[in-house]
């Protein structure tokens, strides 16, 4: 199955989100509208109880039975005021929960004291419920004749505030349902018609942004390729510079060139044993090749002297590590090697040169070069001395570990 692109995934998820939000909004509004209609029905029942019904019953005692005159007055009120309003019938209950009047004449005298909505109304609370064929016994006649009905129970109080009974209204629910459904259909249409343009606009903006991002990525890729080409070219020039420096040392003193290669090999072997990182291995290899590049500035009379150097001559020779640091510092791609080359003659105990630093203050790769440099110096032939055997050179490194050399590097 083909994998969807990020834009397609966003469009699909946005569509799901819009549909879910539209459904949630629609359902919420539907519930709110139905609740509003029920609230309005309750308000109507309260108004009818306070005006029409109370006016027709004023001065009448109907605590146990509705007088004939009052019944006729209520029948006339229902006929004149409520006909055509969707009211199916009305009932009047006394304080005992006994039905004393019904506009359809059914069940007068019946008592439903445990009917929950009636109990709440007798306690002073307006209640609303929807009844259908499975409704309570007191409303079955109205349900059988009119189908689903909306029942409203409103407390009926005298002008002095005394609770006289409960006024109940049955409203045909189909009338309410039709009006509600019509309004809900309009609202759903508005939601749908509003959501579609919003979704299309959102997807259009995302597609446009994705297109711009793709173009930007293409531009960045082109810039990257150009930069990579420039870096490759710079690397070639840099390698040329490195080769030129090595060649310059070799031209002045062939021993120094051979020595630099040997020191590099030993330093790389030590680095592998110490499990140095790739970057450290690269740096120690380059630093090994260039660790004596400062000898370019050493007078040939001292550099090529076939005898041991005097103290004054050795002092001049000792300047090569500092000189090498200055040379590498001026070459951008080699400047990071400067601290290594400068410090490769420092000692662990601080008695080295040129700065006399000690221990961990000496760069790690300089400590590696110090071991490699000393080992090659001891095992190489020079005009003024013969090389020592490898096992003797190793023993000397071990003996000087912790004083001249870092024991970890030995």
Secondary structure by P-SEA (a helix, b strand, c coil): cccccaaaaaaaaaaaaaaaaaaaaaaaaaaaaaaaaaaaaaaaaaaaaacaaaaaaccccccccccaaaaaaaaaaaacccccccccbbbbbccccccccccccccccccccccaaaaaaaabbbbbbccccccccccaaaaacccbbbbbbbbbbcccccccbbbbbbccaaaaaaaaaaaaaaaaaaaaaaaaaaaaaaaaaaaaaaaaaaaaaaaaaaaaaaaaaaaaaaaaaaaaaaaaaaaaaaaacaaaaaaaaaaaaaaaaaaaaacccaaaaaaaaaaaacccccccccccccccccccccaaaaaaaaaaaaaaaaaaaaccccccaaaaaacccccccccccccccccccccaaaaaaaaaaaaaaaaccccccccccaaaaaaaaaaacccccccccc
